[in-house]
Amino acid sequence: MATRCAFENSHEIGVFSALTNSYCLAGIGGNENFYSVLEAELREHIPVLHATIAGCRFVGRTTAGNVRGLLVPNTTTDQELAHLRNSLPDKVVVQRVEERLSALGNVISTNDHVALIHPDTDRETEEIISDVLGVEVFRQTVGGQALVGSYAKFTNQGGMVHPRTTVQDMEELSSLLQVPLVAGTVNRGSDVLGGGLIVNDWSAFCGMDTTGTEISVIESIFRLQRQQNGGAEPMDIVMDMRSSLIDQLS
């Protein structure tokens, strides 16, 4: 199920939080309503941590991780690193990365098997991503955009990409990732998917501005409805939404 929420007055919740199958990070300083929404959905399954990176709250854009590990930039303080290592499950490896492109959440998009990275990422960083996260790494752009973490969001079930991604590019990305993809938006037409959406294999959270149509596409492509309704096929719902949009526009 996809849940709408906001961090203080911002609908870009993916800037201030990060979600994987083994933990959730949330920036310190948001109102307690944001944390309570996350904890209500997640606390039975995974820990929800309050965190900062380099003293800043935008943990979603500065970190990248999956079920096996968490990568943080070299600006992370020793105290923050110790807090993350002490609070996360023992199986999660926390690694500081010396990378020029230090907003790791913008330049890395990953699930538990494959990672897409910015074409200009350092070779050493690529090796660290592969070792710590245990994934295959590909240098890619999404819809002509190099910031793959901002314009693509995918789990082990499915993924969403920038709305201007061509069909040919989507097919290529889908074959790399081995999951179905759909082009879409969040927050009433925003193409910055990484900013407006956090998602794992069983839950998703998006900004308050996200429309019903956008939520339907999110729930269908990430297969979040199967747990509730025993499952309409994801693409059936996407096609329904697409035809209703065409009806409205014609």
Protein Blocks (a to p, Z undefined) as FASTA:
>chain_A
ZZdddehjbfblmlmgccdfkbccddehiafklmmmmmmmmmmmmccddddeehiablml
mpccdfkbccddfkbcfklmmmmmmmmcfklccdddddfblclmlmpccdfkbccddfkb
cfklmmmmmmmnopacddddeehiablmlmgccdfkbccddfklcfklmmmmmmmnopac
ddddeehhiablmlmoccdfkbccddfklcfklmmmmmmmnopmmmmnnopafklmmmmm
mmmmmmmmZZ
